[in-house]
Amino acid sequence: MTTSRLFPRPREAAVLLAVLGLLVLEEVALGMAEEEDRPVIGGILIGASCSGLLVVGAVLFSRWLDARRPLPLPPLGPNGREYSARALEGFPMEAVRPLLLTEHAPQLGQLYSAWMLARAGRPAPWIARRLDIPLDAAQLLTDAARTGTPPLPGP
């Protein structure tokens, strides 16, 4: 189960691009400034660059925290994670069955875990990212959980 990807998420990419754009604008502003104003503008730009670095650090720190936050799943039993029949009530097995027959299919235990997270109200992209399952499988489970059963209490 992988919890991190090589590429940033869309919101992270937007933040990082905004910081890079700010750095480019700072260089242009410093180049266009008059000679006597450059020390003041340089000081302001150093402050802005430091705030940009803090934003990048905050994005990386939030990713680090997200990767280490434990999933609210049952403990491992002798045959993997074991869910009660009540917990799996309403699981859309007929809709999931074609996904299990594909190449590189998620394991049934992963889908059970995704079902539990979907019933707890987690969004499909979050479930797909944390459990490393296809987004369409996570979306199918979140849609079924939203329409078929009331959400479970959160962690």
C-alpha positions in Angstrom: 0.0 0.0 0.0 1.7 3.2 -1.1 0.8 6.5 0.4 2.9 8.9 -1.7 3.3 9.6 -5.3 6.1 11.1 -7.4 4.0 13.9 -8.7 2.2 16.5 -6.5 -1.5 16.6 -6.1 -3.4 19.3 -8.1 -3.8 21.7 -5.2 -0.1 21.2 -4.3 0.9 21.8 -7.9 -1.1 25.1 -7.9 0.5 26.3 -4.7 4.0 25.4 -6.0 3.4 27.1 -9.3 2.2 30.2 -7.6 5.3 30.3 -5.5 7.5 29.9 -8.6 5.6 32.6 -10.4 6.1 34.9 -7.4 9.8 34.3 -7.5 9.9 35.2 -11.2 7.9 38.4 -10.6 10.3 39.3 -7.8 13.3 39.1 -10.2 11.5 41.2 -12.8 10.6 43.8 -10.2 14.1 44.0 -8.9 15.5 44.4 -12.4 13.1 47.2 -13.2 13.7 49.1 -9.9 15.8 52.3 -9.8 19.3 52.0 -8.2 18.4 53.8 -5.0 15.3 51.8 -4.4 16.9 48.4 -4.9 17.9 47.8 -1.2 14.4 48.4 0.1 12.8 46.4 -2.7 15.4 43.6 -2.2 14.5 43.4 1.5 10.8 43.2 0.7 11.5 40.5 -1.9 13.6 38.5 0.6 10.7 38.5 3.0 8.3 37.4 0.2 10.7 34.6 -0.8 10.9 33.4 2.8 7.1 33.3 3.0 7.0 31.3 -0.3 9.5 28.8 1.2 7.3 28.6 4.3 4.3 27.8 2.0 6.3 25.0 0.2 7.4 23.7 3.6 3.8 23.6 4.8 2.7 21.7 1.7 5.4 19.1 2.2 4.7 18.9 5.9 1.0 18.3 5.3 1.9 15.5 2.8 4.2 14.0 5.4 1.5 14.1 8.1 -1.1 12.6 5.7 1.1 9.7 4.8 1.7 8.9 8.5 -1.9 9.3 9.8 -3.2 5.8 10.6 -6.1 4.5 8.7 -9.2 3.6 10.8 -9.1 -0.1 9.9 -9.5 -3.2 12.0 -6.3 -5.0 13.2 -4.8 -7.8 11.2 -6.2 -11.3 11.9 -4.6 -14.6 11.0 -6.1 -14.3 7.5 -5.6 -10.5 7.0 -8.0 -7.8 8.1 -11.3 -9.3 9.2 -14.5 -7.4 9.0 -17.8 -8.4 10.6 -20.8 -9.3 8.5 -22.5 -6.2 9.9 -19.6 -4.0 8.9 -19.8 -5.3 5.3 -23.6 -4.9 5.1 -24.5 -3.3 1.8 -21.2 -4.0 0.2 -21.8 -3.9 -3.6 -20.2 -7.2 -4.5 -22.0 -7.6 -7.9 -20.7 -4.2 -9.0 -17.2 -4.9 -7.7 -16.9 -8.4 -9.2 -15.8 -7.2 -12.7 -13.0 -5.1 -11.1 -11.7 -8.2 -9.3 -11.4 -10.1 -12.6 -9.1 -7.5 -14.4 -5.4 -7.5 -14.6 -3.7 -5.6 -11.7 -7.0 -5.9 -9.8 -7.2 -4.7 -6.2 -7.4 -7.3 -3.6 -10.8 -8.0 -2.0 -9.4 -6.9 1.4 -8.4 -3.6 -0.1 -12.0 -3.1 -1.4 -13.4 -4.1 2.0 -11.1 -1.4 3.6 -12.2 1.1 1.0 -15.8 0.3 1.7 -15.3 1.0 5.4 -13.6 4.3 4.6 -16.3 5.2 2.2 -19.0 4.5 4.8 -17.0 6.7 7.2 -17.4 9.6 4.7 -14.0 9.7 3.1 -13.9 11.0 -0.5 -13.0 8.6 -3.4 -9.7 10.3 -4.4 -8.5 10.1 -0.8 -9.4 6.4 -0.5 -7.8 5.6 -3.9 -4.6 7.4 -2.9 -4.3 5.9 0.5 -5.2 2.3 -0.4 -3.6 2.4 -3.9 -6.7 1.2 -5.7 -8.1 2.5 -8.9 -10.1 5.7 -8.6 -13.1 4.2 -10.4 -13.3 1.4 -7.8 -13.1 3.9 -5.0 -15.8 6.1 -6.7 -18.0 3.1 -7.1 -17.7 2.2 -3.4 -18.2 5.8 -2.2 -21.3 6.2 -4.4 -22.8 2.9 -3.1 -22.0 4.0 0.5 -23.6 7.4 0.0 -26.8 6.0 -1.5 -27.2 2.7 0.3 -26.2 3.1 3.9 -25.9 5.8 6.4 -22.2 6.9 7.1 -20.4 5.4 10.1 -19.2 7.7 12.8 -15.8 9.3 11.9 -12.4 8.3 13.5 
